[in-house]
Amino acid sequence: MATYTERQAGSRLADYLSEHAQVLSIALFFAICILFFSAMTTTFLTSGNLLNVVRQAAPILIVAVAMTLVITTAGIDLSVGSQVALINALAAILMATGIPWPVVVVLMLIAGAVIGGAQGWFISYQGIPAFIVTLAGLSILRGFALLLTEGYSIPIRDAAGFFWLGRGEILGFPVPALIAILIAILGFVVMLRTQYGRQVVAVGSNMEAARRVGMPAKKVLASVYVVSGVASAIAGMLIAARLGSGSSNAAQGFELQVIAAVVLGGTSLMGGRASMLGTVLGTLTIAVIGNGLILMHISPFFTQIVTGTIILVAIWMNTRLFDRNWRFARKKPA
């Protein structure tokens, strides 16, 4: 018979596995993807390709970190792709007029915060569902980008420092990936170690209860959309810096990749639970799948089918399996 100590250890292990089930499952799925594409193509594990994967994943990860905060509040931001496109185009237009690129970077960060703040105000203070507000934002912001560029790509010239942000390397590692890693670390610290992170989770769990205990619930809810706007601005500028141009057609389908990465990583669409580690793994998984399919000479359009399927399966697992386990774990006596 098992001793009391052994039973206790087994119970603790079972609790740990139940609590971290989704992160462990995405880690396993990520490892399987790596092994699969490594076996299917000889170029997948080359250093050049892996660096290309992390470079291309950087904008998605940056916005996914912010989207984790948004979804933790039981919200969603469907406009991030359009925000990226608008900032991408605006940055190119402003630099084409001769404004120094450091000034443009600051202006774009402010613009991202204003756009996110406007959407957050409608959601938090006017009570309009996030889905409706950001769906409208998706159309409006993409429309502004098209109007400003008339559908053309705007080249960026004589901005070596700006190009370095998108193409440069530090000790052989892409600068965009380093920026994304720093933002992901910041996301970890905010969610795990700060009062603001705890407030975001509380608002997502029960906004009314958070308000009744004195939390600035509406301000917290609005603020996550400001964070999303700033993150989208950073991503838009990194894409412009990498491509050397701004385009209203940038980041098509970007919001789906970001949302897929977040929900695949275990952040609950019902709010109140977040996993930054899961978001990082989800982002890398989405990037690896897209890259691997291209290396296998499969149509890039098939990636959209895979992304949509991942979102559907992740939502199903959220609602049917992991949320149920999480609620059960919360109800267990201490």
C-alpha positions in Angstrom: 0.0 0.0 0.0 1.1 3.5 -0.7 2.2 5.5 2.3 0.5 8.8 3.3 3.6 10.7 2.0 3.4 9.0 -1.3 -0.3 9.7 -1.7 0.3 13.3 -0.8 3.0 13.6 -3.4 0.8 11.9 -6.0 -2.0 14.3 -5.2 0.3 17.3 -5.5 1.5 16.0 -8.9 -2.1 15.5 -10.1 -3.1 19.0 -9.0 0.0 20.5 -10.8 -0.8 18.6 -14.0 -4.5 19.6 -13.8 -3.6 23.3 -13.2 -1.0 23.5 -16.0 -2.7 21.0 -18.4 -3.1 23.4 -21.3 0.4 24.8 -21.1 1.8 21.3 -21.0 -0.4 20.3 -23.9 0.8 23.2 -26.1 4.4 22.5 -25.1 3.9 18.9 -26.3 2.2 20.0 -29.5 5.0 22.5 -30.2 7.6 19.7 -29.7 5.6 17.4 -32.1 5.5 20.2 -34.7 9.3 20.7 -34.5 9.9 16.9 -34.8 7.4 16.6 -37.7 8.8 19.4 -39.8 12.4 18.4 -39.0 11.6 15.0 -40.4 9.7 16.3 -43.5 12.3 18.9 -44.6 16.1 19.1 -44.3 16.1 22.9 -44.1 13.8 23.4 -41.2 16.4 23.1 -38.4 19.1 25.2 -40.1 20.1 28.2 -38.2 19.1 30.6 -41.0 15.6 29.2 -41.1 15.1 29.2 -37.3 16.3 32.8 -37.1 13.8 33.6 -39.9 11.0 32.0 -37.9 11.7 34.0 -34.7 12.1 37.2 -36.8 8.7 36.7 -38.4 7.1 35.6 -35.2 8.2 38.8 -33.3 5.3 41.1 -34.3 2.8 38.4 -33.5 4.3 37.7 -30.1 4.4 41.5 -29.2 0.7 41.9 -29.9 -0.2 38.5 -28.4 1.3 39.6 -25.1 -1.0 42.6 -25.1 -3.9 40.4 -26.4 -3.4 38.1 -23.4 -4.3 41.1 -21.1 -7.3 41.9 -23.3 -8.7 38.3 -23.3 -8.0 37.9 -19.6 -10.6 40.7 -19.0 -13.0 38.6 -21.1 -12.6 41.0 -24.0 -11.2 40.8 -27.5 -9.5 43.1 -29.9 -10.3 42.3 -33.5 -8.8 45.5 -34.8 -5.1 44.8 -34.1 -4.4 43.8 -37.8 -5.9 47.1 -39.0 -4.0 49.1 -36.3 -0.8 47.5 -37.5 -1.6 48.4 -41.1 -2.5 52.0 -40.3 0.7 52.6 -38.2 2.7 50.8 -40.9 1.4 53.2 -43.5 1.5 56.3 -41.4 5.1 55.7 -40.4 6.2 55.4 -44.0 4.2 58.5 -45.0 5.7 60.6 -42.2 9.2 59.5 -43.0 8.7 60.3 -46.7 7.9 63.9 -45.7 11.4 64.1 -44.0 10.5 63.7 -40.4 13.3 62.0 -38.5 12.6 58.3 -37.8 13.0 58.6 -34.0 10.3 61.3 -33.9 8.1 59.1 -36.1 8.5 56.2 -33.7 7.4 58.3 -30.7 4.4 59.7 -32.7 3.3 56.2 -33.7 3.5 54.9 -30.2 1.3 57.9 -29.1 -1.1 57.2 -32.0 -1.4 53.5 -31.0 -2.2 54.5 -27.4 -4.8 57.0 -28.6 -6.5 54.5 -30.9 -6.5 51.8 -28.2 -7.7 54.4 -25.6 -10.6 55.4 -27.8 -11.7 51.8 -28.2 -11.3 51.2 -24.5 -13.4 54.2 -23.7 -16.3 52.9 -25.7 -16.0 49.4 -24.2 -15.4 50.3 -20.6 -17.3 53.6 -20.1 -20.1 53.3 -22.7 -20.8 49.6 -22.2 -20.5 48.6 -25.9 -19.3 45.0 -26.3 -15.6 44.7 -27.2 -16.5 42.5 -30.2 -18.6 45.3 -31.7 -16.2 48.1 -31.0 -13.1 46.4 -32.3 -15.0 44.9 -35.3 -15.9 48.5 -36.2 -12.3 49.5 -35.5 -11.1 46.7 -37.9 -13.1 48.3 -40.7 -12.5 52.0 -39.9 -8.7 51.8 -39.3 -8.1 49.6 -42.4 -10.2 52.1 -44.4 -8.1 55.0 -43.1 -4.9 53.2 -44.1 -6.3 52.6 -47.6 -7.4 56.2 -47.9 -4.0 57.5 -46.9 -2.0 55.3 -49.3 -4.7 54.9 -52.0 -3.8 51.2 -52.0 -0.1 51.8 -52.9 3.0 50.8 -51.0 5.0 53.7 -49.6 8.8 53.2 -49.8 11.0 54.3 -46.9 14.4 55.7 -47.8 17.4 57.0 -45.9 16.5 55.6 -42.5 19.3 53.1 -41.7 18.6 53.3 -38.0 14.9 52.5 -38.5 15.8 49.6 -40.9 18.0 48.2 -38.2 15.0 47.7 -35.9 13.5 45.3 -38.4 16.6 43.8 -40.1 19.4 44.2 -37.6 21.1 41.6 -35.4 22.8 41.7 -32.0 25.3 38.9 -31.6 23.7 37.1 -34.5 20.1 37.3 -33.0 17.4 39.4 -34.8 16.6 42.7 -33.2 12.8 42.2 -33.6 13.0 38.9 -31.8 15.0 40.6 -28.9 12.4 43.3 -28.7 9.6 40.7 -28.6 11.4 38.7 -25.9 11.8 41.8 -23.7 8.1 42.6 -24.1 7.2 39.0 -23.3 9.3 39.2 -20.1 7.6 42.4 -19.2 4.3 40.7 -19.7 5.4 37.9 -17.4 6.4 40.4 -14.7 3.2 42.4 -15.0 0.9 39.4 -14.7 2.7 37.6 -12.0 4.3 40.3 -9.9 2.3 43.5 -10.1 -1.0 44.8 -8.6 -2.1 45.8 -12.1 -1.8 42.2 -13.3 -3.9 41.0 -10.4 -6.5 43.7 -11.2 -6.6 42.5 -14.8 -7.4 39.0 -13.7 -9.9 40.2 -11.1 -11.8 42.3 -13.7 -11.9 39.3 -16.0 -13.1 37.0 -13.2 -15.9 39.3 -12.1 -15.9 43.0 -13.0 -18.7 43.9 -10.6 -17.0 42.2 -7.7 -13.7 43.9 -8.5 -15.5 47.3 -8.6 -17.2 46.6 -5.2 -13.9 46.0 -3.5 -12.6 49.3 -4.6 -10.6 48.4 -7.8 -10.7 50.9 -10.6 -12.4 48.3 -12.8 -13.4 50.5 -15.7 -9.9 52.1 -15.9 -8.3 48.7 -15.8 -10.6 47.5 -18.6 -9.9 50.5 -20.8 -6.2 50.3 -20.1 -5.7 46.9 -21.7 -6.9 48.3 -25.0 -4.3 51.1 -24.7 -1.7 48.4 -24.2 -3.0 46.6 -27.2 -2.8 49.8 -29.3 0.8 50.5 -28.3 1.8 46.9 -29.0 0.2 47.1 -32.4 2.1 50.3 -33.1 5.4 48.5 -32.2 4.5 45.6 -34.5 3.5 47.9 -37.3 6.8 49.7 -37.2 8.9 46.5 -37.0 7.1 45.2 -40.1 7.7 48.5 -41.9 11.4 48.4 -40.9 11.8 44.9 -42.1 10.1 45.4 -45.5 11.4 48.9 -46.0 7.9 50.2 -46.9 4.5 50.9 -45.5 1.3 49.4 -46.9 -2.4 49.5 -46.1 -2.4 45.8 -47.1 0.0 44.8 -44.3 -1.0 42.4 -41.6 -4.0 40.8 -43.4 -5.3 38.1 -41.1 -2.9 39.2 -38.4 -5.6 39.4 -35.7 -6.5 35.7 -36.3 -2.9 34.6 -35.8 -2.7 36.7 -32.6 -5.9 35.4 -31.1 -5.0 31.8 -32.1 -1.7 32.1 -30.3 -3.3 33.4 -27.1 -6.1 30.9 -26.9 -3.9 28.0 -27.9 -1.6 29.0 -25.1 -4.3 28.6 -22.5 -5.7 32.1 -21.8 -9.4 31.6 -21.1 -11.8 33.4 -23.5 -14.2 33.5 -20.6 -11.7 35.8 -18.7 -10.0 35.5 -15.4 -7.2 33.2 -16.4 -4.0 34.0 -18.3 -0.8 32.2 -19.3 2.0 34.3 -20.7 4.2 31.2 -21.1 1.3 29.6 -23.1 1.1 32.7 -25.3 4.8 32.5 -26.1 4.5 28.8 -26.9 1.3 29.4 -28.9 3.0 32.1 -31.0 6.0 29.9 -31.7 3.7 27.1 -32.7 1.7 29.3 -35.1 5.0 30.5 -36.6 6.5 27.1 -36.9 3.4 25.7 -38.6 3.3 28.5 -41.2 7.1 28.2 -41.9 7.0 24.4 -42.0 4.1 24.3 -44.5 5.9 26.7 -46.8 9.1 24.6 -46.6 7.0 21.5 -47.6 5.8 23.5 -50.6 2.2 23.4 -49.4 0.1 26.4 -50.4 0.4 29.3 -47.9 -3.3 29.7 -48.1 -3.6 26.4 -46.3 -2.1 28.1 -43.2 -5.4 30.0 -42.8 -7.3 26.7 -42.7 -4.8 25.5 -40.0 -5.1 28.7 -38.0 -8.9 28.6 -38.0 -8.9 25.0 -37.0 -6.5 25.7 -34.1 -8.8 28.5 -32.9 -11.8 26.2 -33.0 -10.1 23.3 -31.2 -8.5 25.7 -28.6 -11.9 27.3 -27.8 -13.4 23.8 -27.5 -10.7 22.7 -25.1 -11.0 25.9 -23.2 -14.8 25.5 -22.7 -15.1 21.8 -22.4 -11.9 20.5 -20.8 -9.6 23.0 -19.2 -12.1 25.6 -17.8 -14.0 22.7 -16.2 -10.8 21.4 -14.6 -9.9 24.9 -13.5 -13.3 25.5 -11.9 -13.1 22.1 -10.1 -9.6 22.9 -8.8 -10.8 26.2 -7.5 -13.7 24.5 -5.6 -11.5 22.0 -3.9 -11.1 22.5 -0.2 -7.7 23.7 1.0 
